[in-house]
Amino acid sequence: MTITVGIRCDAGPQTGVGHLVRCVALAEELTARGTAVHFLSDLGGLDWAARQLTSRGLPWHPAPYDTVGLIAAATRLDLDAVVLDSYQLPPAHSRALRASGRTVLAIVDGDLRGQEADVYVDQNLDAELSTPPLPPGALRLAGLDYALLRRVIRDRRPATTPVPGSGRTPEVVAFFGGTDAYRAAPVMGRLLLRTGVACRATIVAADDSLRHELLALRPGPGQRLEVISPTDRLPALLAEADLAISASGTSTWELLCLGLPAALVWVVENQLIGYGRTTARGLAAGLGHLPALAAGGDDARDAVDVLRELLISTTARTALAGRAWAAVDGLGTARVADALLTRSLRARSHVAGGPTADQTPG
């Protein structure tokens, strides 16, 4: 019995690409099992975001912005289930989808935002420690066991705990989401160079303005700075790096899965809880809040000290790598797909008058 799944998520200069990236990860797993997947998305004119769908052969349709349009699209595409991943969609959308007999999976970050779903996925660290009220019969999948990771990350996960190499100039990769809307790259580039430690750094510039700022930085002795545009090569670069510098967010779980020592900065309010939990558990090093780092002063000096220690000390990087690698096993996408397809098959069988026993997809 073939299942067809719609995914409603967006990306854009202010929205970022985190919602899209984790939905692409789930779509990869679903299509590998023979499930048809359609994206209903506004990608904000971002070429990189559009390539994530076109390069994988994932159909992409205009985003419906009201309930009538969403149900019409679901009917036209013959969707059995819909995945919702957005901070902006009103709860009326999920209610209408459920009322139409479709299975709804909502990807959330803590707050359910009033969405009514059959399955909730909260992939954040320690999310399993909270128990928000759910609709009757709903299932909640919470914690890093359900982190949605792309195949390019999972395929590069080391088979055993990684041991960062010593005796070479550290390779650093710094990136801050697909749009870097708050212009973190130049701030963190300056702090990295202020360490005075020899390193080879690759920094992603999301636009030409950021590129110009980064190219104006002056590396010190033994320091090399390469500025690149957003690229699909990022997972390969990360797999070869000794240290990553990034904003706290969905990409954090990718870094942990790779067992890559990481230094994180939090940029916006919804990143603070994840940043605090991740750094408190010693899964990544904390650099602080971006505005405070941009202002200089004690916060910036402390961040420089953290970066200097990570660049100098193989022992510090190895400790981070081991804890990170053990925290995310890379199987979350399969676990979420199992739950979604089982619920969808059960609902379709019930509508068709067939058996209602659990059917676990392969």
N, C-alpha and C positions, 0 to 999 in steps of 0.2 A: 504494500500500500504506500504510494508516493505521497509525501508531505510537502507542501509549499509554504515557505516562511517569508514574511515581510519584515524588514528591519527599518524602523523609523528613527533616524538619528541625523544630526547636522554637524557641519564643521564651518569654520570661518575665521577671519582675522581676529575677532574678539572671542568667539566661542572656543577656538583652538581645535585640535584634532584628536584629543584623547577619546571622546565618545566614539568617533569613527574608527579609530585604531582597534579598540577592544571589540567593536561589532564586526570588523573585518576578520578578526581572529576567530570569532564564533562562526562566521559565515564560511571560513575555510574548512572548519571541522564538519559543518553541516553538509556542504557540497561534496566533501570527500565520502560521505555516507549516502550519496545519491539524492539528497534533499535539494529541491529547487529553492533558491534564495533571490529575493528582489529587494533592493534598497530604495527607500522613499526618503530622499535627502536633498537638502540645500547645502551645497559644499562651498558657498561663499566665494566662488571664483578661484579657489585654490587649485592650481594645476596638480600639485603633489597629491592632494586629497583625491582628485578625480582619477589619478593614475592608480591609486590603491584599489579602485574598483575595476577599471578597464583592464588593467594588467592581469587581473584574476578572472576576467570574463564574467563579472558579477553585474547583472542588469541594474540600471540606475534610472529611477523615475523621479519627476518633480515632486517636491515635498508638499503634501496636502496640509493646509493650515487650519482647517476647521473640521469638525466631526463629520459633517456630511461628505466632505471631500475624502476624508480618510476611509470611511466605510465604502464609499464608491470605488476607491482604488483597491481596497481589499476584496471587493466583490469582482471587479474587473480582472484582477490577477488571480482570483480563486485561492486566496490565502487561507490556510488552515490555522496559522498562528502568526502572531506579530510580536516582535521584540521592540520595546520602547527604551531608548536611552537618551534622555534629554532633561535638562533642568527647566525647560520652558513650556513643555506640553502641559495643557490643563488636564486635570483628572477626568474630565468628561470624555476625553479620547479613549482612555483605557476602559471606562465604564461602557461606552458604546461598543467597543470591540468585544468585550465579554458578553454583552447582551446579544450580540450577533452570533454567538456560539463559537467564537474563535478563542483559542488558547492565547493568553497574554503573558509574556515574560518581561518584567521590568528590571533593568539594570539600574541600581541606585547606589548612592554614596551616603550611607547613614540615613538621612531623612527620606521617607517614602514619598514625600510631597503629594500625598493624597491619592497616588495612583493605585488602582485596583487591579491586581494581577493574580494569575494562577501560580506563577513562580516568580520569586524575587531573587536577584543575584546582587549581593554586596561583597565585592571581592577585596575589600580593604582589611588591612591588618587589624586583628582583634574584633572584627565586626560580629563574630559569633558570640561575643560576650554580652551583647544587648539583645533584647527580645521585644521588638515593637509589635503592637497588635496587628494581626493579619486578617484578611477576609476568611470566612469559613472554608476549610479545605485547602488553603493556599500553602505552598511550600517555600521556605526561605533557605537559600544556599549562601552561607556567610563565611568569610575568612579567606585567607590566602590559598586554601585548597581549591578555590574556585576562580583564581586569577585567570583572566582571559588573555592568552598570549599568542602572538602570531607564530606561524610555522617557522619563519626565518629566525626567530628567537629560540624556539624549542629545539630546532635542529642543531643549534650551536651550543646547547647546554652541555657542559663537561660531564663525562660519565662519573667522575669522582670529584671530591672537593678540590678546587683549583688551588695551586700554589704559585702566586705571582713570582715571576723571575727576578733575580737580583743581578747586580753587576752591569746593568744597561741603563741608559738614560730613559727615565720613565716616559711612556707614551700616554698622553692625556687626551680624552675626547670630551668636549663640552657642548651641550645642546639644551635647548629650553623650549621644547614643543615645536610644532610645525609653523607657528606664527610669531613666537616670542613677543607677544603684544605689549609686555611691560619692559622690554628692552634690557633683559638680564645679561645678554652675551657680553657687551662691552664692560659692564660692571665687574662681572666675574673674570673676564680676561685680564683686566687691570690688577685685580687681587692676585690672580695666579702669577703674573709677572713680578709682582711685588715680593713674592717669596724669595726671589734671587736664586732659586734652585734650577739647575739645568734640567730642561724637559723639552719634549716635542709635543706641542699641543695642536689639536685640530678642533676648531670652533665653528659651529654651524651658524651662519648668518641668514636669518629668515627673509631679509629683503636687502635692497641695495643700500639703504641708509645705514642699516646695522653693519653691512660689509665695510662701508667707508669708515665708520667709527673704529671697527676692529683693525683695519689696515693702518690706521693712524697710530696704533699702539707701538711702542718701541721695546722689543724684547731685549733682555740683558744678555751678558755673556753665557753661552751654552744653551740659550733658550731659542726655540724655533716656533713660530706661529704660522699655521696654515688656516686660512679662512675658506670655507666651502659653503655652497648653497644646500638647502634641504635635499637629501639624497636617499635613495633606496639602499645605498651601500652602508648606511649607518649601523645596522646590526653586525656587519662584517668588521667594521672599524672598532666597534665596542668589544667584539670577541677577541681582538688582538691588543686591546688597551690594558694599561696597568691601573688606570684611575679614570673614573667618569665624574664629571661635574654636571649637575642637572637640577631642574626644578622638581620639587616633590609633586607627584601625580601618578597617573596610570603607568608612565614609563618606569617608575620606581620598581614595579614588580618584574619588569623585564630585566632590569639590572640585577635584581636579586637572583632571578632564575639563572642568569649567566654566571653567577658567583663573582661579579665584578665589584671591586671596591669602589664605593661611590661617596661623593660629598654633595649634600643636598642643600638647596635654598628654598624657602617657601615664599611664594610671590603673592597669592591671593588668599582670602580668608578660608575658602573651602579646602585649601591644602594644609592648613595648620594642624588639624588632628592627625592626619596621616604622617606628616613630617614629625610631629612630636612622638608618636608611637614608634615610628621606624628608628629614629635616632636614640630614643630612650632604651630600646631593646638592643642597641649596638649593631643593627643591621646595616646602617650607613652612618657616615659622619655628618653632623649638622653644622651649617655655615651661618644660619640666621635668616632674618627677614630682609628681602631685597631692598626696600626703601632705606632701612637702617644701614645696609652695606653701601648703598650708593652715596649716603651722606658722609661716609668716612667715620672717623672717631674710633671709639673703643670696639664697637661691633666689627668694623672692618679690620682692625688690627687682630682681633681674636680669630677672624676667618682666615687671615693670612697665616697665622700660627698653625691652624688646623691643616691647611693645605701644605704648608712647609713640612709638617710632621709626616703627612701621608706620602709626600714625594721622596722624602729622605729614608723613611723606615719601611723596609720590606716586611718586617715583622708586623707593623700596624696594618699594612695592606692585607697581609695573609690572614690575620685575625678577622678583619671585616669580610673578606672573601668567603671564609668558611661559614660564618654565621649567615651570610646572605644566601649562599648556595643551599643550605639546609632548610631555609624558610619557604622556598617556592619550588615545587617539584615539576612544574610544567604540565601537569595533567588536568588542570582546572577546566580548560576548554572542553575536553572530552566529558568531564563530569556534568557540566552545564548542558551540553548537547544531549546527553543521556536523559536528563530530567525533562528537557523541552520536548524531545521526540516521544518519550513515553507518555507524557500528558496529552500531546497532540493526537497520538494514535488512539489513546483511550477515548478522547472526546469524539474523534471521527467514528470509531466503532460504535459508540453510544448513539450518535445521531443516525447512523446507518442501521441501527437495530441489531448490530453484531455483538460479539462477546465483549465484555468490559473488563476482563482480567488484565492485569499488568502485562504489557508487551515490551520487553526491553530491546531496543534496536541494537544492531551490531555495530 
